């Protein structure tokens, strides 16, 4: 990876006097850190400050190629665990304060899940080798995070990087150069474990093949143990079941009946699953259409074994052709061909210790056969026999439901109308008005229909504020010179109460003797408005 020339850069320079010492120097040649590898059976590395001649950190591990290393910081003391977390790639992680860091070949990141990682250190190394020549610490990225001990983090990053150098040397070192005291593991188990890290190239694989060559001497060559015999019977069925479960192709309680294995082997395996108290039911399914009859025989044999052992009977639920093929939709205009019986393409049988109502078969409601004389009218939705309706359809039921809703709305409107009339009557009673009597003997006038054509004029409804144009005026003003008696009643109480008209005196008529000629009696009071049949003026 390309480096920024404007950043502080440290170059890895091996010491010319001691091969176990490596210096980290800047561009001007000043030594900032010095790594020293100690001899011994265990892997030990110290990082010194050459200016103060103090030990800054110590890295220890059983060997240089171990997947777990311990970093001990001094002044102040702190312990950091450096762990290998990769499978086929180079990946080492460690924690500092509240943050987690990760080394990936040439780069070191600070992890911020679920946010993307941030680069904090970068190195430059030759192609195909994990041997760093230059390293840079990206301070501008570290300033974005709350890190109290920045110097300690720098020491941990550099110490981890230098241990990777020793691991790379142990992987690529020839066997003739190995010595008991150089700190490199020489056992076959240790070197074979290095191959799983994924750092070696073809040269590492070739060196691993040379490990099988016996060294010079009289020691015999170790003999490889014989390969175990392949599993058979129920063990083989159990192995296939475990492989399918681990690959996510099935559940733990599913038994897929395939070509491999006999009926007895599958039935014994299914019976073994049902022995578990936590297994309430199992599912036996066919792997292909050819195994559909085999599934039936496996299920019958499993129930026979369970019945023979004296255990409770099982509930059986069968499902046919559960796997439907998806394809383009085609409209077939040809007549259906007569089809003979064909076995199902797939079969699934559930054997359960408990009752499962969801898996019970549901009966399909079909129309009665035409041979019995029953016909189905789609428009009416009723079944008739010889023209007589035997029942009502769903459509009629919907109409009934709508009729019920309409009746309920009508009742609700009538109730609101009665409440409104009650409020009006109460209001009139408070103001002293006569009670309003509304007759419901005749239906209301249709507001939306046309008026009926009739030759007679509409009946006049008098108002209490205006006199009715009735023949009463003609009766009061007659040509014979006297008024006629009133033909309507006058209320005895209320705001419109008035004293009754004075009765005529015991005199003769105006035309009789005693009255002057041409005398016309004056009207004492104006006529009162009539009262209608509903009690209103």
Secondary structure as GFF3:
##gff-version 3
##sequence-region A 1 537
A	DSSP	beta_strand	9	14	.	.	.	ID=ss1
A	DSSP	beta_strand	21	25	.	.	.	ID=ss2
A	DSSP	beta_strand	31	38	.	.	.	ID=ss3
A	DSSP	beta_strand	43	49	.	.	.	ID=ss4
A	DSSP	beta_strand	54	61	.	.	.	ID=ss5
A	DSSP	beta_strand	68	73	.	.	.	ID=ss6
A	DSSP	beta_strand	78	84	.	.	.	ID=ss7
A	DSSP	beta_strand	92	96	.	.	.	ID=ss8
A	DSSP	beta_strand	99	104	.	.	.	ID=ss9
A	DSSP	beta_strand	107	112	.	.	.	ID=ss10
A	DSSP	beta_strand	115	125	.	.	.	ID=ss11
A	DSSP	beta_strand	132	137	.	.	.	ID=ss12
A	DSSP	alpha_helix	139	142	.	.	.	ID=ss13
A	DSSP	alpha_helix	150	172	.	.	.	ID=ss14
A	DSSP	three_ten_helix	175	177	.	.	.	ID=ss15
A	DSSP	alpha_helix	188	194	.	.	.	ID=ss16
A	DSSP	three_ten_helix	195	197	.	.	.	ID=ss17
A	DSSP	alpha_helix	202	209	.	.	.	ID=ss18
A	DSSP	three_ten_helix	210	212	.	.	.	ID=ss19
A	DSSP	alpha_helix	234	246	.	.	.	ID=ss20
A	DSSP	beta_strand	254	257	.	.	.	ID=ss21
A	DSSP	alpha_helix	263	275	.	.	.	ID=ss22
A	DSSP	beta_strand	281	286	.	.	.	ID=ss23
A	DSSP	three_ten_helix	289	291	.	.	.	ID=ss24
A	DSSP	alpha_helix	292	308	.	.	.	ID=ss25
A	DSSP	beta_strand	315	320	.	.	.	ID=ss26
A	DSSP	beta_strand	347	352	.	.	.	ID=ss27
A	DSSP	three_ten_helix	357	359	.	.	.	ID=ss28
A	DSSP	three_ten_helix	370	372	.	.	.	ID=ss29
A	DSSP	beta_strand	375	376	.	.	.	ID=ss30
A	DSSP	beta_strand	383	385	.	.	.	ID=ss31
A	DSSP	beta_strand	388	389	.	.	.	ID=ss32
A	DSSP	alpha_helix	394	430	.	.	.	ID=ss33
A	DSSP	alpha_helix	472	476	.	.	.	ID=ss34
###
